[in-house]
Amino acid sequence: MNPARLLLVIPCYNEEAILYMTYAKLNTYYNSIKQQGLIAGDSRICFVNDGSRDKTWNIIEELCSRDPDVTGVALSRNFGHQSAIMAGLEQHMDHFDCFITIDADLQDDLNAITGMIEKHREGAMVVYGVRSDRSSDTWFKRSTAEGFYVLMQKMGVPVIFNHADFRLMDRRVLQELGNFKEINLFLRGVVPLIGFRNEKVFYNRLERQAGETKYPISKMLLFAWNGITSFSTFPMRLVLYFGFFNFLIAMGIVAYILFSYLFGYTVPGWTSTMLPLTFFSGSNMMALGLIGEYIGKIYEEVKGRPRYIIEKTINEQIL
């Protein structure tokens, strides 16, 4: 079997502090697996600049000028991590046999790529990079992350436990992925939906060498919420259950009022008036807000705006 032509896609957002180090490690590793015959000699590395505000794109331009095996894609503004991944993949879909996505911080172990390539050669169409443990995380991050995966699975979303966006996809899988047109893209849920034979490669996550994480708590919560509302209507069902619960409480209040009326305990009270009022008005606002979230997603999808806009590319002509 001839070695596959591989494209490594790295989304970048304000990564000037680590990008030189990232390239040096990737270049060394790429040359090594090329010499071993695991991938074709004309395999490439693609850096996607997701509207960075620092010198990330300048560094990518410099790397592309020095190394013809590096390609650069610049988006017109910040479209988000998932859209940046799709831009790099779709821009090169017809030129490579398989694709691996990995973050620029290289906390995902490069050595796991060898295992991914081997499983692809054995017939796997998708290979997921899965963390073998989360001991390097804080207790809070570990608990919330694992809780997120458990919650998603219980809601029926086919996520892979402890898998992020470090994965290998065959070109056939990427072609099918292109048929998923939603704007609110959640690749961790979409890719398993495509099917095909898949395998897992386990690895230990490394520490970030430089720069700052691009996923603080607020972004992590927003990302999790987007994943839940993009893939599951279970929260809407909870509103229905909550409505039944409120109905039962209301029936209890009615029974209390009738009992008080029949037995002469009809002294008006502030507490018995305000508690039901605040409870039901608050719960109704929560329900309306949740419904509004889903309607907002419908609104975004109906507009059909592009997930990303590519401003410029570098070294595309040599593909």
URKA-V602369 format. One record per pair of residues at least 24 apart in sequence whose ideal C-beta (glycine too) atoms are under 10 Angstrom apart, sorted by sequence separation. I is the first residue (numbers start at 1). J is the second residue. If there is no record, write none. Layout:
I | J
I | J
This chain:
6 | 30
23 | 47
44 | 68
45 | 69
46 | 70
47 | 71
48 | 72
49 | 73
50 | 74
51 | 75
71 | 95
107 | 131
164 | 188
167 | 191
172 | 196
173 | 197
252 | 276
22 | 47
44 | 69
45 | 70
46 | 71
47 | 72
48 | 73
49 | 74
50 | 75
51 | 76
53 | 78
163 | 188
169 | 194
173 | 198
42 | 68
43 | 69
44 | 70
45 | 71
46 | 72
47 | 73
48 | 74
49 | 75
51 | 77
52 | 78
98 | 124
165 | 191
170 | 196
250 | 276
253 | 279
6 | 33
42 | 69
44 | 71
45 | 72
46 | 73
47 | 74
48 | 75
50 | 77
51 | 78
98 | 125
100 | 127
102 | 129
159 | 186
169 | 196
170 | 197
249 | 276
253 | 280
6 | 34
19 | 47
41 | 69
50 | 78
51 | 79
98 | 126
101 | 129
134 | 162
160 | 188
163 | 191
49 | 78
50 | 79
51 | 80
98 | 127
100 | 129
107 | 136
133 | 162
157 | 186
159 | 188
160 | 189
163 | 192
169 | 198
250 | 279
3 | 33
19 | 49
50 | 80
130 | 160
131 | 161
132 | 162
158 | 188
159 | 189
168 | 198
246 | 276
249 | 279
250 | 280
3 | 34
8 | 39
48 | 79
50 | 81
129 | 160
130 | 161
131 | 162
157 | 188
158 | 189
160 | 191
167 | 198
168 | 199
249 | 280
6 | 38
7 | 39
15 | 47
50 | 82
128 | 160
130 | 162
131 | 163
157 | 189
158 | 190
159 | 191
160 | 192
3 | 36
6 | 39
19 | 52
48 | 81
50 | 83
51 | 84
128 | 161
129 | 162
130 | 163
131 | 164
156 | 189
158 | 191
159 | 192
167 | 200
168 | 201
246 | 279
3 | 37
4 | 38
5 | 39
6 | 40
15 | 49
50 | 84
126 | 160
128 | 162
129 | 163
130 | 164
152 | 186
158 | 192
167 | 201
246 | 280
249 | 283
2 | 37
3 | 38
4 | 39
5 | 40
8 | 43
9 | 44
10 | 45
11 | 46
12 | 47
13 | 48
14 | 49
15 | 50
19 | 54
34 | 69
48 | 83
49 | 84
50 | 85
128 | 163
129 | 164
131 | 166
157 | 192
158 | 193
166 | 201
188 | 223
3 | 39
4 | 40
5 | 41
6 | 42
7 | 43
8 | 44
9 | 45
10 | 46
11 | 47
12 | 48
13 | 49
14 | 50
16 | 52
19 | 55
23 | 59
27 | 63
48 | 84
128 | 164
129 | 165
130 | 166
152 | 188
157 | 193
3 | 40
5 | 42
6 | 43
7 | 44
8 | 45
9 | 46
10 | 47
11 | 48
12 | 49
13 | 50
14 | 51
15 | 52
16 | 53
17 | 54
19 | 56
22 | 59
23 | 60
26 | 63
30 | 67
48 | 85
50 | 87
128 | 165
129 | 166
130 | 167
152 | 189
158 | 195
163 | 200
166 | 203
186 | 223
246 | 283
2 | 40
3 | 41
5 | 43
6 | 44
7 | 45
8 | 46
9 | 47
10 | 48
11 | 49
12 | 50
13 | 51
14 | 52
16 | 54
17 | 55
18 | 56
19 | 57
31 | 69
48 | 86
49 | 87
50 | 88
128 | 166
129 | 167
160 | 198
162 | 200
186 | 224
189 | 227
193 | 231
245 | 283
246 | 284
4 | 43
5 | 44
6 | 45
7 | 46
8 | 47
9 | 48
11 | 50
12 | 51
13 | 52
14 | 53
15 | 54
16 | 55
17 | 56
19 | 58
20 | 59
23 | 62
24 | 63
27 | 66
30 | 69
48 | 87
127 | 166
128 | 167
129 | 168
149 | 188
161 | 200
166 | 205
188 | 227
189 | 228
3 | 43
12 | 52
13 | 53
14 | 54
15 | 55
16 | 56
19 | 59
23 | 63
27 | 67
30 | 70
48 | 88
127 | 167
128 | 168
160 | 200
162 | 202
186 | 226
187 | 227
190 | 230
243 | 283
13 | 54
14 | 55
15 | 56
16 | 57
18 | 59
19 | 60
22 | 63
46 | 87
47 | 88
48 | 89
126 | 167
127 | 168
128 | 169
164 | 205
185 | 226
186 | 227
189 | 230
190 | 231
242 | 283
243 | 284
246 | 287
12 | 54
14 | 56
16 | 58
20 | 62
27 | 69
46 | 88
126 | 168
127 | 169
184 | 226
185 | 227
186 | 228
189 | 231
242 | 284
13 | 56
16 | 59
19 | 62
20 | 63
23 | 66
27 | 70
46 | 89
48 | 91
125 | 168
126 | 169
127 | 170
162 | 205
184 | 227
186 | 229
188 | 231
189 | 232
12 | 56
15 | 59
16 | 60
19 | 63
23 | 67
26 | 70
124 | 168
125 | 169
126 | 170
186 | 230
239 | 283
242 | 286
243 | 287
12 | 57
15 | 60
46 | 91
125 | 170
184 | 229
185 | 230
186 | 231
239 | 284
242 | 287
46 | 92
124 | 170
125 | 171
184 | 230
12 | 59
23 | 70
123 | 170
125 | 172
126 | 173
183 | 230
184 | 231
239 | 286
240 | 287
12 | 60
44 | 92
56 | 104
120 | 168
125 | 173
126 | 174
182 | 230
238 | 286
239 | 287
242 | 290
119 | 168
120 | 169
125 | 174
182 | 231
238 | 287
239 | 288
10 | 60
46 | 96
116 | 166
120 | 170
239 | 289
44 | 95
116 | 167
117 | 168
125 | 176
126 | 177
164 | 215
236 | 287
239 | 290
44 | 96
116 | 168
238 | 290
239 | 291
42 | 95
43 | 96
46 | 99
48 | 101
113 | 166
115 | 168
116 | 169
42 | 96
43 | 97
112 | 166
236 | 290
43 | 98
46 | 101
113 | 168
235 | 290
236 | 291
40 | 96
48 | 104
108 | 164
112 | 168
235 | 291
39 | 96
40 | 97
47 | 104
107 | 164
108 | 165
109 | 166
236 | 293
39 | 97
108 | 166
235 | 293
236 | 294
39 | 98
107 | 166
108 | 167
235 | 294
10 | 70
12 | 72
128 | 188
12 | 73
39 | 100
103 | 164
229 | 290
233 | 294
8 | 70
9 | 71
11 | 73
12 | 74
13 | 75
102 | 164
103 | 165
101 | 164
102 | 165
103 | 166
128 | 191
7 | 71
9 | 73
11 | 75
14 | 78
101 | 165
102 | 166
128 | 192
229 | 293
230 | 294
13 | 78
101 | 166
102 | 167
126 | 191
228 | 293
229 | 294
13 | 79
100 | 166
101 | 167
102 | 168
126 | 192
13 | 80
100 | 167
101 | 168
226 | 293
229 | 296
230 | 297
11 | 79
13 | 81
99 | 167
100 | 168
101 | 169
126 | 194
136 | 204
137 | 205
159 | 227
225 | 293
229 | 297
11 | 80
12 | 81
99 | 168
100 | 169
125 | 194
126 | 195
132 | 201
133 | 202
135 | 204
136 | 205
11 | 81
98 | 168
99 | 169
125 | 195
126 | 196
127 | 197
128 | 198
130 | 200
132 | 202
133 | 203
134 | 204
135 | 205
136 | 206
157 | 227
11 | 82
13 | 84
98 | 169
99 | 170
125 | 196
126 | 197
127 | 198
128 | 199
129 | 200
130 | 201
131 | 202
132 | 203
133 | 204
134 | 205
136 | 207
157 | 228
226 | 297
230 | 301
11 | 83
12 | 84
98 | 170
99 | 171
124 | 196
125 | 197
126 | 198
127 | 199
128 | 200
129 | 201
130 | 202
131 | 203
132 | 204
133 | 205
148 | 220
152 | 224
155 | 227
159 | 231
11 | 84
97 | 170
98 | 171
123 | 196
124 | 197
125 | 198
126 | 199
127 | 200
128 | 201
129 | 202
130 | 203
131 | 204
132 | 205
144 | 217
148 | 221
151 | 224
155 | 228
157 | 230
158 | 231
10 | 84
11 | 85
39 | 113
96 | 170
97 | 171
98 | 172
99 | 173
123 | 197
124 | 198
125 | 199
126 | 200
127 | 201
128 | 202
129 | 203
131 | 205
141 | 215
157 | 231
9 | 84
10 | 85
11 | 86
38 | 113
39 | 114
96 | 171
97 | 172
98 | 173
99 | 174
122 | 197
124 | 199
145 | 220
148 | 223
149 | 224
152 | 227
156 | 231
157 | 232
9 | 85
11 | 87
12 | 88
26 | 102
38 | 114
95 | 171
98 | 174
123 | 199
124 | 200
129 | 205
141 | 217
144 | 220
148 | 224
151 | 227
152 | 228
155 | 231
156 | 232
9 | 86
11 | 88
29 | 106
33 | 110
94 | 171
122 | 199
124 | 201
140 | 217
144 | 221
147 | 224
151 | 228
155 | 232
156 | 233
157 | 234
9 | 87
10 | 88
26 | 104
32 | 110
36 | 114
39 | 117
93 | 171
96 | 174
99 | 177
119 | 197
154 | 232
155 | 233
156 | 234
9 | 88
38 | 117
92 | 171
119 | 198
120 | 199
141 | 220
145 | 224
148 | 227
152 | 231
155 | 234
8 | 88
9 | 89
22 | 102
26 | 106
30 | 110
33 | 113
38 | 118
85 | 165
89 | 169
94 | 174
119 | 199
144 | 224
148 | 228
152 | 232
154 | 234
155 | 235
7 | 88
22 | 103
23 | 104
25 | 106
29 | 110
33 | 114
36 | 117
39 | 120
93 | 174
94 | 175
118 | 199
119 | 200
151 | 232
7 | 89
9 | 91
22 | 104
28 | 110
29 | 111
32 | 114
38 | 120
85 | 167
89 | 171
92 | 174
93 | 175
119 | 201
152 | 234
155 | 237
9 | 92
21 | 104
22 | 105
30 | 113
38 | 121
82 | 165
116 | 199
118 | 201
151 | 234
7 | 91
21 | 105
22 | 106
26 | 110
29 | 113
33 | 117
81 | 165
90 | 174
93 | 177
115 | 199
116 | 200
117 | 201
7 | 92
19 | 104
21 | 106
25 | 110
29 | 114
89 | 174
90 | 175
93 | 178
115 | 200
116 | 201
7 | 93
18 | 104
101 | 187
115 | 201
9 | 96
18 | 105
26 | 113
90 | 177
114 | 201
115 | 202
116 | 203
7 | 95
8 | 96
15 | 103
17 | 105
18 | 106
86 | 174
89 | 177
90 | 178
113 | 201
115 | 203
7 | 96
15 | 104
89 | 178
112 | 201
5 | 95
6 | 96
7 | 97
9 | 99
10 | 100
11 | 101
13 | 103
14 | 104
15 | 105
101 | 191
111 | 201
112 | 202
113 | 203
5 | 96
6 | 97
7 | 98
8 | 99
9 | 100
10 | 101
11 | 102
12 | 103
13 | 104
86 | 177
112 | 203
4 | 96
5 | 97
6 | 98
7 | 99
8 | 100
9 | 101
10 | 102
11 | 103
12 | 104
86 | 178
109 | 201
111 | 203
112 | 204
4 | 97
5 | 98
6 | 99
7 | 100
8 | 101
9 | 102
10 | 103
11 | 104
12 | 105
109 | 202
110 | 203
111 | 204
3 | 97
4 | 98
5 | 99
6 | 100
7 | 101
8 | 102
10 | 104
86 | 180
109 | 203
2 | 97
10 | 105
108 | 203
109 | 204
10 | 106
108 | 204
109 | 205
110 | 206
107 | 204
108 | 205
109 | 206
89 | 187
107 | 205
108 | 206
86 | 185
107 | 206
83 | 183
85 | 185
106 | 206
107 | 207
86 | 187
105 | 206
107 | 208
8 | 110
82 | 184
83 | 185
85 | 187
105 | 207
106 | 208
107 | 209
82 | 185
105 | 208
106 | 209
80 | 184
81 | 185
82 | 186
104 | 208
105 | 209
8 | 113
80 | 185
82 | 187
103 | 208
105 | 210
81 | 187
82 | 188
105 | 211
107 | 213
6 | 113
104 | 211
105 | 212
82 | 190
105 | 213
105 | 214
6 | 116
103 | 213
104 | 214
6 | 117
103 | 214
103 | 215
184 | 296
4 | 117
184 | 297
3 | 117
6 | 120
183 | 297
182 | 297
4 | 120
184 | 300
4 | 121
183 | 300
184 | 301
3 | 121
182 | 300
183 | 301
182 | 301
183 | 302
1 | 121
181 | 301
183 | 303
1 | 122
183 | 304
183 | 305
185 | 307
181 | 304
183 | 306
184 | 307
183 | 307
182 | 307
181 | 307
81 | 214
81 | 215
81 | 219
80 | 219
82 | 223
81 | 223
80 | 223
82 | 226
82 | 227
80 | 226
11 | 165
9 | 165
54 | 211
8 | 168
9 | 169
6 | 168
4 | 168
7 | 171
50 | 214
4 | 170
5 | 171
4 | 171
7 | 174
25 | 209
22 | 209
21 | 209
22 | 210
21 | 210
22 | 211
18 | 208
20 | 210
21 | 211
17 | 208
18 | 209
19 | 210
17 | 209
18 | 210
19 | 211
17 | 210
18 | 211
16 | 210
17 | 211
18 | 212
15 | 210
16 | 211
17 | 212
15 | 211
14 | 211
15 | 212
14 | 212
15 | 214
14 | 214
13 | 214
12 | 214
11 | 214
90 | 307
91 | 308
90 | 308
87 | 306
91 | 310
87 | 307
88 | 308
90 | 310
86 | 307
87 | 308
92 | 313
95 | 316
86 | 308
87 | 309
88 | 310
91 | 313
83 | 306
84 | 307
85 | 308
87 | 310
96 | 319
83 | 307
84 | 308
92 | 316
95 | 319
82 | 307
83 | 308
91 | 316
94 | 319
82 | 308
83 | 309
87 | 313
79 | 306
80 | 307
92 | 319
79 | 307
80 | 308
91 | 319
79 | 308
78 | 308
79 | 309
77 | 308
75 | 307
76 | 308
77 | 309
75 | 308
76 | 309
75 | 309
76 | 310
77 | 311
73 | 308
75 | 310
76 | 311
74 | 310
75 | 311
76 | 312
73 | 310
74 | 311
75 | 312
73 | 311
74 | 312
73 | 312
74 | 313
72 | 312
73 | 313
74 | 314
72 | 313
73 | 314
71 | 313
72 | 314
73 | 315
71 | 314
72 | 315
73 | 316
70 | 314
71 | 315
72 | 316
70 | 315
71 | 316
69 | 315
71 | 317
68 | 315
71 | 318
67 | 315
71 | 319
64 | 313
65 | 314
69 | 318
64 | 314
65 | 315
68 | 318
61 | 312
63 | 314
64 | 315
63 | 315
64 | 316
61 | 314
57 | 311
60 | 314
57 | 312
51 | 308
57 | 314
50 | 308
48 | 308
51 | 311
48 | 310
49 | 311
49 | 312
48 | 313
46 | 313
47 | 314
46 | 314
46 | 315
46 | 316
44 | 315
44 | 318
44 | 319
42 | 318
42 | 319
7 | 319
5 | 319
